[in-house]
């Protein structure tokens, strides 16, 4: 049986060291879009700015979606390739200049940083 997005998110958040509340920090940094994904590319943490960009009033409807649900296939494939590189190497990819969709739904240049988040299990 496949887990719901909310169940996937709860499993993700319970796997990291408790009490950090790390994802809430990004709600208070203007101009920043924050997200975290699991090994399969499901979005399991995001700041309010990203939820608003994608039009989600209820964040529970967002958890468990992927880039392929929100972006043109070519962008989603590029982002997934980068994610897999970070997963495989466990090394961050910093200051990537890339195309992403802006608030009007048009392509725009963004500066992206991807960091591995290591679970207690070592994954």
N, C-alpha and C positions, 0 to 999 in steps of 0.2 A: 504494500500500500504506500503510495507516494505521500510525503508530508506536505502540509499546506505551507504557504509562505510564512505565516505567523509561527508555525511550529519550527520551521527551519531557522527563523530569526532567533527564537527563544533558545534553540540548541546552540546556535553560534554564540550568543551573549553569555550563556552559561558555561561555555568552554574557555572563555578568557578569564583572567584574574578578576574577581568580583570587586565592586566598589569603585572602579575606575571612572565609570560614566563618561568614557572618552568621547563617545559620539555626540554628547550634548555640548561639548566645548565648541564644536563647529557651528552651532546655531548662533553664536555670538561673534563670529568673525565675518565682517562685511566682505562681500565679493568672493567668498569661498564656497565651492560646491564640494561636499564631503560624501564619500560612500565607502562601504566595505562589502566585499563579496566572499562567498565560500569557495571551495576548490572547484565547484561546478559552475561558478559564475553567477550564482543567485545573489541579488542585492539584499543584504541583511541588516545594514545600518546606513543611515543617510541623514544629512542635516535638513532642516526645514527648507532651505533655499533650493536644494535639489528636488525635494518633494514638490515644491511649488513650481519649479521649472517644468516638471513632467505633469503637473496638473492634479496632484493627489491631495485631496483634503483630508482623507482618512489614511494615515500612514500604514495601517494594517492591510490595505489593498495593494500596497507597493511591495511589501516584503515577499521575497521569493521570485520576483520578476528578474529578467536579465537584460543586458544591453540590446539583445535582439528584439525585445518587446518594445523598445523605445526609440531605437536609432535605425538609420539606413543600414542595410546588411554590410556594406563595405566598411563602415565605421565600427560596427559591432565586431566584425571579424578581426579588425586591426587591434581593437581594445582587448579582445580575448587572447590574441597572440601575445600581447604585452603581459597580460595577466599570467599566462602560462609560463612566460619567461621568468617572471618574479617568483612564481611558485617553484619552478624547477631550480633556480639558482639561489633562492632565498636572499637575493640581493635587491635593494631598491632600484628603481628607475627614476631618476630625478630630473626635473626641469625639461620635460618632454614638451616641445612645442607642437601642438596638434589641433586639428579641426574638431570642434564639438558644436552642438546646437545651442544657440543663445536663446534668450527669453522670447524672441519673436519667432523661433523655429527655424531661423536661418543659420547656415554654417558660419562659424567665427573661430578665430584663433584663441586658444587657451594654453595656459602653462599648467602641466599636470605632473604630479609626483605620485608614484606608486610604491608603497612600502609593504613588505610582508608582515602579516600579523600571525604570530606563532601561538598556537593553542597549548594548553597544559599537556596535551597528549603528544606534543612535538610536531604535529601537523601544521 
